[in-house]
Amino acid sequence: EVNPIDKLLEKNPNALSGGAMTIILNSPKNGDFISQNMTVNAKIISMDNITKVEVYLNDKLVPQNTTSIVKSGNEYHYFSNFSPSGLELQNKLKIRVENTKNSIVEKEIILFK
């Protein structure tokens, strides 16, 4: 079943962003449990080129060892794998994206151990 917001964004990528950037986090989802290996999968919509994508776990920058970004039009598909360490019972995952116009957008979710 297709999410109505995804359907809207498919037809009009700027419907929710007013020309700014939008992060759609495909995985993990808010409230998910973390395992030893974690994959971050996000779609970033930006009218301007992306210059930086950073992932933070509990406010610590995650090393980007195995990361890929694939651009398709004004969409970027971001994948990153890492092994989280120093986990708490409740953890904050944040994705921070910057573009060529120095616009910054962030998305935060809570994950559990």
C-alpha positions in Angstrom: 0.0 0.0 0.0 1.4 3.4 -1.0 1.5 6.1 1.6 -0.6 9.1 0.3 2.2 11.5 1.2 4.7 9.5 -0.9 2.2 9.5 -3.7 1.9 13.3 -3.4 5.7 13.7 -3.3 6.0 11.5 -6.4 3.9 13.9 -8.4 5.2 17.1 -6.8 8.5 16.7 -5.0 8.2 20.1 -3.4 4.7 19.8 -2.1 5.8 19.6 1.5 9.1 21.4 1.3 8.4 24.7 -0.4 11.6 24.2 -2.5 13.7 23.3 0.5 15.0 19.8 1.3 13.0 16.9 2.7 14.3 13.7 4.3 12.2 10.6 4.1 13.7 8.0 6.4 12.9 4.5 5.0 14.8 2.6 7.7 15.2 2.5 10.6 11.7 3.7 11.6 11.0 5.7 14.8 10.7 3.2 17.7 12.6 0.4 16.0 15.1 -1.8 17.9 18.7 -1.6 17.1 20.8 -4.7 16.3 24.6 -5.1 16.0 24.6 -4.0 12.4 22.4 -1.1 11.4 21.5 0.2 7.9 20.3 3.8 7.4 18.2 4.1 4.2 16.9 7.5 3.4 15.5 9.5 0.4 16.5 13.1 0.3 14.7 15.5 -1.9 16.5 18.7 -2.8 16.3 21.1 -5.7 20.0 22.0 -5.1 22.9 19.5 -5.0 23.6 17.8 -1.7 27.1 18.6 -0.3 27.0 16.7 3.0 25.0 13.9 4.7 25.9 13.1 8.3 24.4 10.5 10.7 24.6 10.9 14.4 23.8 8.4 17.1 23.3 9.9 20.5 24.9 13.1 19.2 28.1 11.3 18.1 29.0 11.4 14.4 28.8 7.9 12.9 31.8 6.9 10.8 30.7 6.6 7.2 32.6 3.4 6.3 30.1 1.9 3.8 28.0 4.7 2.4 26.4 5.3 -0.9 24.4 8.1 -2.4 22.7 7.7 -5.7 21.2 10.8 -7.4 18.1 10.5 -9.6 16.8 13.9 -10.7 16.2 15.9 -7.5 16.2 12.8 -5.3 19.1 11.3 -3.5 19.0 7.7 -2.2 21.3 7.4 0.8 22.5 4.1 2.3 24.9 3.6 5.2 25.8 0.5 7.2 27.5 0.7 10.6 27.9 -1.2 13.9 26.5 1.0 16.7 28.4 1.1 20.0 27.7 2.6 23.4 24.0 2.1 23.1 21.5 3.2 25.8 18.1 1.7 26.3 16.7 4.7 24.3 18.9 6.2 21.5 18.5 9.2 19.2 19.4 8.9 15.6 19.8 12.1 13.6 20.4 12.6 9.9 21.7 16.0 8.9 21.8 17.1 5.3 23.4 20.2 3.7 23.1 21.5 0.2 25.0 23.9 -2.1 22.9 26.8 -0.8 24.0 26.0 2.7 20.5 25.0 3.6 20.4 22.4 6.4 17.6 20.0 7.2 17.6 17.4 10.0 15.5 14.4 10.9 15.5 12.7 14.3 14.0 9.5 15.5 14.2 7.4 18.7 15.6 3.8 18.6 15.7 1.2 21.3 18.3 -1.3 22.4 
